[in-house]
Amino acid sequence: MLALDSFRFAQRFAAVWLQLAIVTGKAEEGRNEVESMVLTKEDSGRNIVVHPGDQIEIRLEENPTTGYRWAQEKADEAVIQLVGTDFRLPQEPLVGQGGMRSFHFEATGPGEAVISLKYWQKWEGESSVTERFNSSVTVVG
């Protein structure tokens, strides 16, 4: 009986492992899953490699009450495209407290591009930029 239970366990383990291998699709051929990647301030300067259709989210702290906001500076839309942004306050916000700005990008085609964001007061112009986020993106496949 113990041998039969061990055999069934091994069969289930093998089936789950096979499903996981198929779902994650890490091999270049037959890759059919969209990957999602989250970058933060600490990832500025990082070079990343993705595939067409993959999603990249960049999360940066922002305090709009100061007039400073994150804005996209540049990105080659033939390679990587901004598909949206959102801003979230903390669970228990305080008056004047900042939150988290998220930029959502999608890899659109093969090539190389730089995602460049700046933290600034738009009406004050380039001289108001206090921080920058840059990441080189290579889209393969």
DRENKE-377850 format. One line per 2 residues: number of its first residue (from 1); their letters; for each residue x, y, z of C-alpha. Coordinates in steps of 0.2 Angstrom, whole numbers. Layout:
BEGIN
NUM = A = X Y Z  ...
***
This chain:
BEGIN
1 = ML = 0 0 0  14 12 4
3 = AL = 23 9 -13  6 13 -22
5 = DS = 4 29 -12  22 34 -16
7 = FR = 19 30 -34  3 41 -35
9 = FA = 13 55 -26  27 54 -39
11 = QR = 14 54 -53  5 69 -46
13 = FA = 22 78 -43  27 74 -61
15 = AV = 11 81 -68  12 97 -58
17 = WL = 30 99 -63  26 97 -82
19 = QL = 11 109 -80  23 122 -72
21 = AI = 36 120 -85  23 122 -99
23 = VT = 15 138 -91  31 147 -87
25 = GK = 37 144 -105  55 150 -102
27 = AE = 61 142 -118  62 154 -133
29 = EG = 52 142 -144  34 140 -140
31 = RN = 34 154 -127  16 160 -126
33 = EV = 15 168 -109  16 186 -106
35 = ES = 29 190 -92  27 205 -80
37 = MV = 41 214 -72  41 227 -58
39 = LT = 55 240 -57  58 253 -43
41 = KE = 70 267 -39  84 255 -35
43 = DS = 83 248 -53  87 264 -61
45 = GR = 102 261 -73  97 243 -75
47 = NI = 97 234 -92  83 222 -94
49 = VV = 78 210 -108  60 206 -112
51 = HP = 49 199 -126  36 207 -137
53 = GD = 20 208 -126  29 208 -110
55 = QI = 23 221 -97  35 232 -87
57 = EI = 29 242 -72  39 256 -64
59 = RL = 34 261 -46  41 277 -40
61 = EE = 37 287 -24  28 304 -28
63 = NP = 21 318 -18  10 328 -30
65 = TT = 5 340 -16  23 348 -18
67 = GY = 20 351 -36  33 338 -41
69 = RW = 27 323 -52  35 310 -62
71 = AQ = 33 311 -81  39 301 -95
73 = EK = 54 310 -104  57 297 -118
75 = AD = 54 280 -125  55 272 -142
77 = EA = 37 267 -145  42 255 -159
79 = VI = 50 245 -145  42 250 -129
81 = QL = 25 259 -126  18 268 -111
83 = VG = 0 260 -109  -5 269 -93
85 = TD = -1 277 -76  -9 277 -59
87 = FR = -6 285 -42  -10 276 -26
89 = LP = -10 284 -9  -5 273 7
91 = QE = -18 263 16  -20 277 29
93 = PL = -15 293 21  -10 309 30
95 = VG = -13 327 24  1 331 12
97 = QG = 8 314 11  14 306 -5
99 = GM = 10 290 -13  16 278 -27
101 = RS = 16 283 -45  16 268 -57
103 = FH = 20 268 -75  14 253 -86
105 = FE = 24 249 -102  22 235 -115
107 = AT = 36 229 -126  29 232 -143
109 = GP = 43 225 -155  61 219 -156
111 = GE = 75 232 -153  83 243 -140
113 = AV = 76 258 -131  78 268 -115
115 = IS = 64 272 -103  68 289 -96
117 = LK = 57 297 -82  60 313 -73
119 = YW = 53 320 -57  49 339 -59
121 = QK = 37 353 -58  31 355 -76
123 = WE = 28 374 -75  46 377 -69
125 = GE = 54 368 -83  70 357 -84
127 = SS = 78 367 -70  66 359 -58
129 = VT = 71 341 -61  77 333 -45
131 = ER = 77 315 -50  78 304 -65
133 = FN = 74 286 -68  82 277 -83
135 = SS = 82 259 -89  88 252 -105
137 = VT = 77 239 -113  81 226 -126
139 = VV = 66 217 -133  70 201 -141
141 = G = 60 188 -151
***
